């Protein structure tokens, strides 16, 4: 299939909380056609979708002309009863990809333990028409036994059960060349996340700040998740044209999503800036 682009709705999370339906209307008006949902609480699956049930959400997407194609989920959804919840939701709404949004590791064994869970859940999802993905941040480029965490995950999960949604910004923050690693991923990666890094952020590699042996957890991630570290696509130093070109050259590439973790602008203004930039790259 030809590559399309879309929006991870986490980028407009505050606007969704204020006016869920109105925000979806605005996202569609900007020009987005495809969206990626986010479910960060297995105990409150409706909390990020305006409290709508699956049928209501599908109707709302149809009304504004959006298509839900993927969804971020937290580790709690790997438990079978929670996995079955998201499977039922996906079947009704229509998305076919589920993505583990974030994980943290203190050692290699913890990575291997997660791999076992990913394989098990991936098989359940596959049987029910869903593809499981793992989404990286910078901590997946920490090394255990001289091997990147993400490489360990790739080696110890089945290729057909677990794919990677590659976040190029976070790869760069992990000291990795995004294009080189994208090529390394091969057909394990057909979803991409894109944002940009401001020119004045130094050093680029976060491990130069915290050290390569740091114990990375959510508390540390929050400290490193500063608003000054993010900008809209095309407004920073990342070679996004080359990234898009490299991704477009992959026959398996499906979707490139704008994901804006933080912005100094209104969130809808932010994703409109990124839309205009990325859409020009797709047209060219």
C-alpha contacts under 8 A as a table, 3 or more apart, distances in Angstrom:
res1	aa1	res2	aa2	distance
1	X	251	X	7.31
1	X	252	X	7.01
1	X	253	X	7.44
1	X	254	X	6.60
2	X	251	X	7.71
2	X	253	X	7.21
2	X	254	X	6.62
3	X	248	X	6.24
3	X	253	X	5.64
3	X	254	X	4.78
3	X	255	X	5.65
3	X	256	X	7.42
4	X	254	X	6.20
4	X	255	X	4.93
4	X	256	X	6.40
5	X	32	X	7.81
5	X	33	X	7.96
5	X	34	X	6.80
5	X	255	X	5.08
5	X	256	X	4.50
5	X	257	X	5.54
5	X	258	X	7.73
6	X	32	X	5.76
6	X	33	X	6.34
6	X	34	X	4.54
6	X	35	X	5.31
6	X	36	X	7.43
6	X	255	X	6.88
6	X	256	X	6.23
6	X	257	X	4.65
6	X	258	X	6.31
7	X	11	X	7.57
7	X	32	X	6.87
7	X	34	X	6.50
7	X	35	X	4.79
7	X	36	X	6.09
7	X	257	X	4.90
7	X	258	X	4.86
7	X	259	X	6.43
7	X	271	X	7.96
8	X	11	X	5.99
8	X	35	X	5.75
8	X	36	X	4.52
8	X	37	X	6.34
8	X	38	X	7.69
8	X	257	X	5.91
8	X	258	X	6.01
8	X	259	X	5.18
9	X	12	X	5.56
9	X	13	X	6.41
9	X	35	X	6.49
9	X	36	X	5.94
9	X	37	X	5.70
9	X	38	X	6.93
9	X	259	X	7.65
10	X	13	X	4.80
10	X	37	X	7.37
10	X	38	X	6.46
10	X	259	X	7.10
10	X	260	X	7.61
10	X	261	X	7.45
11	X	258	X	7.87
11	X	259	X	5.54
11	X	260	X	4.77
11	X	261	X	5.99
11	X	262	X	7.51
11	X	267	X	6.65
11	X	271	X	7.30
12	X	15	X	5.39
12	X	16	X	6.21
12	X	23	X	7.90
12	X	267	X	5.23
12	X	268	X	6.32
12	X	271	X	7.88
13	X	16	X	5.06
13	X	17	X	6.31
13	X	48	X	7.91
14	X	17	X	5.13
14	X	18	X	6.44
14	X	267	X	7.67
15	X	18	X	5.09
15	X	19	X	6.06
15	X	20	X	7.03
15	X	23	X	6.15
15	X	267	X	7.09
15	X	268	X	7.59
16	X	19	X	5.18
16	X	20	X	4.12
16	X	21	X	7.51
16	X	22	X	7.93
16	X	23	X	5.68
16	X	24	X	7.69
16	X	48	X	7.90
16	X	49	X	7.93
16	X	50	X	7.33
17	X	20	X	5.95
17	X	48	X	7.73
17	X	50	X	7.09
19	X	22	X	5.34
19	X	23	X	5.91
20	X	23	X	5.30
20	X	24	X	6.41
20	X	49	X	7.28
20	X	50	X	5.58
21	X	24	X	5.19
21	X	25	X	6.32
21	X	50	X	7.87
21	X	60	X	7.43
22	X	25	X	5.02
22	X	26	X	6.32
23	X	26	X	5.03
23	X	27	X	6.16
24	X	27	X	5.06
24	X	28	X	6.26
24	X	61	X	7.74
24	X	64	X	7.02
25	X	28	X	5.23
25	X	29	X	6.16
25	X	64	X	5.66
26	X	29	X	4.85
26	X	30	X	6.18
26	X	268	X	7.64
27	X	30	X	5.26
27	X	31	X	6.77
27	X	32	X	6.03
27	X	268	X	7.37
28	X	31	X	5.18
28	X	32	X	5.17
28	X	33	X	6.44
28	X	64	X	6.39
28	X	65	X	6.63
28	X	66	X	6.45
29	X	32	X	7.40
30	X	272	X	6.04
30	X	275	X	7.50
31	X	275	X	7.49
32	X	35	X	7.52
32	X	66	X	7.32
32	X	275	X	7.51
33	X	65	X	6.78
33	X	66	X	4.92
33	X	67	X	6.13
34	X	66	X	5.77
34	X	67	X	4.86
34	X	68	X	5.91
34	X	69	X	6.44
35	X	66	X	6.94
35	X	67	X	6.11
35	X	68	X	4.93
35	X	69	X	6.20
35	X	70	X	7.09
35	X	257	X	7.81
36	X	68	X	5.85
36	X	69	X	6.01
36	X	70	X	4.66
36	X	71	X	5.04
36	X	72	X	7.22
36	X	257	X	7.66
37	X	68	X	6.91
37	X	70	X	6.26
37	X	71	X	4.29
37	X	72	X	6.08
38	X	48	X	6.84
38	X	71	X	5.25
38	X	72	X	4.41
38	X	73	X	6.14
39	X	42	X	7.14
39	X	45	X	6.10
39	X	46	X	7.95
39	X	47	X	7.77
39	X	48	X	6.43
39	X	71	X	7.04
39	X	72	X	5.80
39	X	73	X	4.87
39	X	74	X	6.84
40	X	45	X	7.86
40	X	72	X	7.35
40	X	73	X	5.57
40	X	74	X	5.15
41	X	44	X	5.34
41	X	45	X	6.18
41	X	47	X	7.84
41	X	73	X	7.76
41	X	74	X	6.68
41	X	76	X	7.39
42	X	45	X	5.68
42	X	73	X	7.96
42	X	74	X	7.20
42	X	76	X	5.66
42	X	77	X	5.88
42	X	82	X	6.33
44	X	47	X	5.43
45	X	48	X	7.25
46	X	49	X	5.40
46	X	50	X	6.74
46	X	51	X	4.72
46	X	52	X	6.20
46	X	53	X	6.81
47	X	50	X	6.36
47	X	51	X	5.65
48	X	51	X	7.12
49	X	52	X	5.88
49	X	57	X	7.36
52	X	55	X	7.89
52	X	56	X	5.58
52	X	57	X	5.62
53	X	56	X	5.31
53	X	57	X	6.09
54	X	57	X	5.05
54	X	58	X	6.11
54	X	89	X	5.74
54	X	90	X	7.99
54	X	92	X	5.77
54	X	93	X	5.63
55	X	58	X	5.21
55	X	59	X	6.23
55	X	92	X	6.36
55	X	93	X	6.75
56	X	59	X	5.11
56	X	60	X	6.19
57	X	60	X	5.02
57	X	61	X	6.23
57	X	93	X	6.88
58	X	61	X	5.17
58	X	62	X	6.18
58	X	92	X	7.35
58	X	93	X	4.99
58	X	94	X	7.76
59	X	62	X	5.04
59	X	63	X	6.13
60	X	63	X	5.00
60	X	64	X	6.51
61	X	64	X	5.45
61	X	65	X	5.88
61	X	66	X	4.90
61	X	67	X	6.23
61	X	68	X	7.57
62	X	65	X	5.07
62	X	66	X	6.20
62	X	67	X	7.38
63	X	66	X	7.92
68	X	71	X	7.87
68	X	93	X	7.16
68	X	94	X	6.61
68	X	95	X	5.40
69	X	94	X	6.92
69	X	95	X	4.18
69	X	96	X	6.06
69	X	97	X	6.69
70	X	95	X	5.09
70	X	96	X	5.99
70	X	97	X	4.52
70	X	98	X	5.81
70	X	99	X	7.55
71	X	95	X	7.23
71	X	97	X	6.31
71	X	98	X	4.97
71	X	99	X	6.08
72	X	98	X	5.82
72	X	99	X	4.60
72	X	100	X	5.93
72	X	101	X	5.41
73	X	76	X	7.90
73	X	77	X	6.50
73	X	98	X	6.57
73	X	99	X	5.75
73	X	100	X	5.20
73	X	101	X	5.79
74	X	77	X	5.95
74	X	78	X	7.98
74	X	100	X	5.60
74	X	101	X	5.79
74	X	102	X	6.96
75	X	78	X	5.59
75	X	79	X	7.99
75	X	100	X	6.46
75	X	101	X	7.95
75	X	102	X	7.85
75	X	103	X	7.57
76	X	79	X	6.00
76	X	82	X	6.91
77	X	80	X	7.29
77	X	81	X	7.91
77	X	82	X	4.73
77	X	83	X	4.87
77	X	86	X	7.37
78	X	82	X	6.76
78	X	83	X	5.64
78	X	117	X	6.93
78	X	118	X	7.34
78	X	121	X	5.67
79	X	82	X	5.44
79	X	83	X	5.94
79	X	121	X	7.75
80	X	83	X	4.83
80	X	84	X	6.08
80	X	121	X	7.43
81	X	84	X	5.17
81	X	85	X	6.48
82	X	85	X	4.92
82	X	86	X	6.56
83	X	86	X	5.29
83	X	87	X	6.11
83	X	121	X	7.51
83	X	125	X	7.67
84	X	87	X	4.91
84	X	88	X	6.16
85	X	88	X	5.35
85	X	89	X	6.30
86	X	89	X	4.87
86	X	90	X	5.95
87	X	90	X	5.13
87	X	91	X	6.10
87	X	125	X	7.11
87	X	128	X	6.94
87	X	130	X	7.59
88	X	91	X	5.15
88	X	92	X	6.44
89	X	92	X	5.35
89	X	93	X	6.17
90	X	93	X	5.15
90	X	94	X	5.38
90	X	95	X	5.26
90	X	96	X	6.74
91	X	94	X	5.41
91	X	95	X	7.16
96	X	129	X	6.68
96	X	130	X	4.79
96	X	131	X	6.34
97	X	130	X	5.48
97	X	131	X	4.85
97	X	132	X	6.09
97	X	133	X	7.22
98	X	130	X	6.88
98	X	131	X	6.23
98	X	132	X	5.08
98	X	133	X	6.10
99	X	132	X	5.80
99	X	133	X	4.43
99	X	134	X	5.44
99	X	135	X	6.34
99	X	165	X	7.33
100	X	103	X	7.83
100	X	132	X	7.69
100	X	133	X	6.18
100	X	134	X	4.89
100	X	135	X	5.88
101	X	134	X	6.87
101	X	135	X	5.42
101	X	136	X	7.66
102	X	134	X	7.94
102	X	135	X	6.52
102	X	136	X	6.88
102	X	137	X	7.20
104	X	139	X	7.23
104	X	216	X	6.58
104	X	217	X	5.69
104	X	218	X	7.48
105	X	108	X	7.50
105	X	110	X	5.82
105	X	111	X	6.26
105	X	216	X	7.09
105	X	217	X	7.52
106	X	110	X	6.71
106	X	215	X	6.16
106	X	216	X	7.21
107	X	110	X	5.61
107	X	111	X	6.88
107	X	144	X	6.43
108	X	111	X	5.09
108	X	112	X	6.33
108	X	144	X	5.61
108	X	145	X	7.48
108	X	149	X	7.60
109	X	112	X	4.96
109	X	113	X	6.05
110	X	113	X	4.99
110	X	114	X	6.30
111	X	114	X	5.20
111	X	115	X	6.25
111	X	149	X	7.01
111	X	152	X	7.24
111	X	153	X	6.91
112	X	115	X	4.91
112	X	116	X	6.44
112	X	152	X	7.54
112	X	153	X	7.32
112	X	156	X	7.07
113	X	116	X	5.34
113	X	117	X	6.65
114	X	117	X	5.03
114	X	118	X	6.06
115	X	118	X	4.94
115	X	119	X	6.16
115	X	153	X	6.06
115	X	156	X	6.04
115	X	157	X	5.74
116	X	119	X	5.25
116	X	120	X	6.29
116	X	156	X	7.84
116	X	157	X	7.36
117	X	120	X	5.13
117	X	121	X	6.04
118	X	121	X	5.18
118	X	122	X	5.63
118	X	157	X	7.07
118	X	162	X	6.90
119	X	122	X	4.96
119	X	123	X	6.18
119	X	157	X	5.78
119	X	158	X	6.47
119	X	161	X	6.28
119	X	162	X	6.86
120	X	123	X	5.39
120	X	124	X	6.64
121	X	124	X	5.09
121	X	125	X	6.13
121	X	132	X	7.89
122	X	125	X	5.09
122	X	126	X	5.95
122	X	131	X	6.99
122	X	132	X	5.42
122	X	161	X	4.78
122	X	162	X	6.08
123	X	126	X	5.03
123	X	127	X	6.25
123	X	161	X	5.98
124	X	127	X	5.30
124	X	128	X	6.57
125	X	128	X	5.10
125	X	129	X	6.37
125	X	130	X	4.90
125	X	131	X	6.29
125	X	132	X	6.75
126	X	129	X	5.18
126	X	130	X	5.05
126	X	131	X	5.77
126	X	132	X	7.64
126	X	161	X	6.80
127	X	130	X	7.45
131	X	161	X	6.80
131	X	162	X	7.22
131	X	163	X	7.70
132	X	161	X	6.36
132	X	162	X	5.23
132	X	163	X	6.35
133	X	162	X	5.33
133	X	163	X	4.51
133	X	164	X	4.98
133	X	165	X	5.98
134	X	162	X	7.04
134	X	163	X	6.28
134	X	164	X	4.82
134	X	165	X	5.86
135	X	164	X	5.98
135	X	165	X	4.83
135	X	166	X	6.05
135	X	167	X	6.86
136	X	139	X	7.66
136	X	140	X	6.17
136	X	150	X	7.70
136	X	164	X	7.79
136	X	165	X	7.19
136	X	166	X	6.22
136	X	167	X	6.00
136	X	170	X	7.02
136	X	171	X	7.53
137	X	140	X	6.23
137	X	167	X	6.85
137	X	170	X	4.80
137	X	171	X	6.68
137	X	174	X	7.80
138	X	141	X	5.78
138	X	142	X	7.65
138	X	170	X	4.81
138	X	171	X	5.65
138	X	172	X	7.70
138	X	173	X	5.73
138	X	174	X	4.37
138	X	206	X	7.68
139	X	142	X	5.39
139	X	149	X	7.67
139	X	174	X	6.78
139	X	216	X	6.87
140	X	143	X	7.93
140	X	148	X	6.39
140	X	149	X	4.69
140	X	150	X	5.02
140	X	174	X	7.68
141	X	148	X	5.00
141	X	149	X	5.86
141	X	150	X	6.53
141	X	171	X	7.35
141	X	174	X	5.44
141	X	175	X	7.47
141	X	176	X	7.58
142	X	147	X	7.91
142	X	148	X	5.57
142	X	149	X	6.08
142	X	174	X	7.52
142	X	212	X	6.46
142	X	213	X	7.77
143	X	146	X	5.23
143	X	147	X	4.78
143	X	148	X	4.38
143	X	149	X	5.93
143	X	212	X	7.70
144	X	147	X	5.37
144	X	148	X	6.54
144	X	149	X	6.73
147	X	151	X	6.60
147	X	152	X	6.84
148	X	151	X	5.11
148	X	152	X	6.41
149	X	152	X	5.06
149	X	153	X	6.33
150	X	153	X	4.98
150	X	154	X	6.19
151	X	154	X	5.00
151	X	155	X	6.10
152	X	155	X	5.13
152	X	156	X	6.11
153	X	156	X	5.29
153	X	157	X	6.01
154	X	157	X	5.65
154	X	158	X	7.84
154	X	159	X	7.66
155	X	158	X	7.97
157	X	161	X	7.26
157	X	162	X	6.20
158	X	161	X	5.24
158	X	162	X	6.02
159	X	162	X	5.75
159	X	163	X	6.61
159	X	188	X	6.60
160	X	163	X	7.24
162	X	188	X	7.81
163	X	188	X	4.86
163	X	189	X	5.90
163	X	190	X	7.97
164	X	185	X	7.95
164	X	188	X	5.91
164	X	189	X	4.94
164	X	190	X	7.47
164	X	191	X	7.18
165	X	189	X	5.98
165	X	190	X	6.90
165	X	191	X	4.73
165	X	192	X	5.38
165	X	193	X	7.08
166	X	182	X	7.42
166	X	189	X	6.74
166	X	191	X	6.47
166	X	192	X	4.85
166	X	193	X	6.05
167	X	170	X	5.61
167	X	171	X	6.33
167	X	192	X	5.91
167	X	193	X	4.51
167	X	194	X	6.27
168	X	171	X	5.04
168	X	172	X	6.26
168	X	178	X	5.26
168	X	192	X	7.43
168	X	193	X	6.42
168	X	194	X	6.08
168	X	195	X	7.88
169	X	172	X	5.20
169	X	173	X	6.34
169	X	178	X	7.70
169	X	193	X	7.90
169	X	194	X	6.49
169	X	195	X	6.24
169	X	196	X	6.38
169	X	197	X	7.08
169	X	238	X	7.88
170	X	173	X	4.84
170	X	174	X	6.13
171	X	174	X	4.94
171	X	175	X	6.63
171	X	176	X	5.40
171	X	177	X	7.05
171	X	178	X	5.84
172	X	175	X	5.24
172	X	176	X	5.07
172	X	177	X	5.96
172	X	178	X	6.02
172	X	204	X	7.15
172	X	205	X	6.84
173	X	176	X	7.33
173	X	204	X	5.59
173	X	205	X	4.63
173	X	206	X	5.51
174	X	205	X	5.44
174	X	206	X	6.08
174	X	207	X	6.67
175	X	204	X	7.38
175	X	205	X	4.75
175	X	206	X	7.40
175	X	207	X	7.45
176	X	180	X	7.94
176	X	181	X	7.12
177	X	180	X	5.41
177	X	181	X	6.26
178	X	181	X	5.27
178	X	182	X	5.92
178	X	243	X	7.52
179	X	182	X	4.95
179	X	183	X	6.25
179	X	242	X	7.80
179	X	243	X	5.99
179	X	246	X	6.87
180	X	183	X	5.28
180	X	184	X	6.34
181	X	184	X	4.80
181	X	185	X	6.25
182	X	185	X	5.20
182	X	186	X	6.94
182	X	189	X	7.58
182	X	247	X	7.68
183	X	186	X	5.49
183	X	246	X	7.89
185	X	188	X	5.49
185	X	189	X	5.90
186	X	189	X	6.26
186	X	250	X	7.94
187	X	190	X	6.71
187	X	250	X	7.90
187	X	252	X	6.34
189	X	192	X	7.63
189	X	252	X	7.91
189	X	253	X	7.28
190	X	252	X	5.72
190	X	253	X	4.18
190	X	254	X	5.28
190	X	255	X	6.81
191	X	253	X	6.53
191	X	254	X	5.96
191	X	255	X	5.07
191	X	256	X	5.89
191	X	257	X	7.64
192	X	255	X	6.42
192	X	256	X	4.63
192	X	257	X	6.04
193	X	256	X	5.88
193	X	257	X	4.91
193	X	258	X	5.87
193	X	259	X	6.00
194	X	233	X	7.09
194	X	256	X	7.14
194	X	257	X	6.24
194	X	258	X	5.09
194	X	259	X	5.95
194	X	260	X	7.92
195	X	230	X	7.49
195	X	231	X	6.82
195	X	232	X	5.81
195	X	233	X	4.94
195	X	258	X	6.19
195	X	259	X	5.99
195	X	260	X	5.87
195	X	274	X	7.94
196	X	230	X	6.14
196	X	231	X	5.17
196	X	232	X	5.56
196	X	233	X	4.96
196	X	234	X	6.73
196	X	235	X	6.72
196	X	236	X	5.29
196	X	237	X	6.91
196	X	238	X	5.94
197	X	201	X	7.24
197	X	229	X	6.28
197	X	230	X	5.32
197	X	231	X	5.78
197	X	235	X	7.85
197	X	236	X	4.93
197	X	237	X	5.82
197	X	238	X	6.36
198	X	201	X	5.82
198	X	228	X	7.65
198	X	229	X	6.34
198	X	230	X	6.16
198	X	231	X	5.82
198	X	235	X	7.07
198	X	236	X	4.42
198	X	237	X	6.21
199	X	236	X	5.59
199	X	237	X	5.49
201	X	204	X	6.28
201	X	228	X	7.87
201	X	229	X	6.31
202	X	205	X	7.96
203	X	206	X	6.81
203	X	208	X	6.84
203	X	209	X	7.36
205	X	208	X	5.70
205	X	209	X	7.48
206	X	209	X	5.16
206	X	210	X	6.48
207	X	210	X	5.12
207	X	211	X	4.86
207	X	212	X	5.33
208	X	211	X	5.60
208	X	212	X	7.45
210	X	214	X	6.06
211	X	214	X	5.53
216	X	219	X	7.99
216	X	220	X	5.97
216	X	221	X	7.01
217	X	220	X	5.43
217	X	221	X	6.18
218	X	221	X	4.86
218	X	222	X	6.09
219	X	222	X	5.30
219	X	223	X	6.57
220	X	223	X	5.10
220	X	224	X	6.33
221	X	224	X	5.07
221	X	225	X	6.00
222	X	225	X	5.00
222	X	226	X	7.66
223	X	226	X	6.81
225	X	229	X	7.17
226	X	229	X	5.50
226	X	230	X	7.62
226	X	262	X	7.78
227	X	230	X	5.85
227	X	262	X	5.33
227	X	263	X	6.16
227	X	264	X	6.91
228	X	231	X	7.79
228	X	264	X	7.95
230	X	260	X	7.61
230	X	261	X	7.27
230	X	262	X	6.06
230	X	263	X	6.46
231	X	235	X	6.22
231	X	236	X	6.39
231	X	260	X	7.67
231	X	262	X	7.60
231	X	263	X	6.24
232	X	235	X	5.50
232	X	236	X	7.28
232	X	260	X	7.03
232	X	263	X	7.54
232	X	270	X	6.34
232	X	271	X	7.41
232	X	273	X	6.65
232	X	274	X	5.53
233	X	236	X	6.98
233	X	240	X	7.55
233	X	258	X	7.94
233	X	273	X	7.40
233	X	274	X	4.83
233	X	277	X	6.64
233	X	278	X	7.28
234	X	237	X	7.77
234	X	238	X	7.62
234	X	240	X	6.98
234	X	274	X	7.08
234	X	277	X	6.19
234	X	278	X	7.99
239	X	242	X	5.58
239	X	243	X	6.39
240	X	243	X	4.85
240	X	244	X	5.98
241	X	244	X	5.20
241	X	245	X	6.09
241	X	281	X	6.64
242	X	245	X	5.02
242	X	246	X	6.03
243	X	246	X	5.11
243	X	247	X	6.14
244	X	247	X	5.10
244	X	248	X	5.93
244	X	281	X	7.59
245	X	248	X	5.06
245	X	249	X	6.19
246	X	249	X	5.27
246	X	250	X	6.99
247	X	250	X	5.46
247	X	253	X	6.41
248	X	251	X	7.36
248	X	253	X	6.45
249	X	253	X	7.92
250	X	253	X	5.41
258	X	271	X	7.40
258	X	274	X	7.08
258	X	275	X	7.77
260	X	263	X	6.89
260	X	270	X	7.82
260	X	271	X	7.35
263	X	266	X	7.30
263	X	267	X	6.71
263	X	270	X	6.75
265	X	269	X	6.47
265	X	270	X	5.88
266	X	269	X	5.19
266	X	270	X	6.10
267	X	270	X	4.92
267	X	271	X	6.35
268	X	271	X	5.32
268	X	272	X	6.19
269	X	272	X	5.15
269	X	273	X	6.39
270	X	273	X	5.32
270	X	274	X	6.56
271	X	274	X	5.03
271	X	275	X	5.95
272	X	275	X	4.89
272	X	276	X	6.21
273	X	276	X	5.40
273	X	277	X	6.40
274	X	277	X	5.14
274	X	278	X	6.03
275	X	278	X	5.29
275	X	279	X	5.77
276	X	279	X	5.28
276	X	280	X	6.28
277	X	280	X	5.44
277	X	281	X	6.67
278	X	281	X	5.07
278	X	282	X	6.33
279	X	282	X	5.03
279	X	283	X	6.19
280	X	283	X	5.07
280	X	284	X	6.19
281	X	284	X	5.17
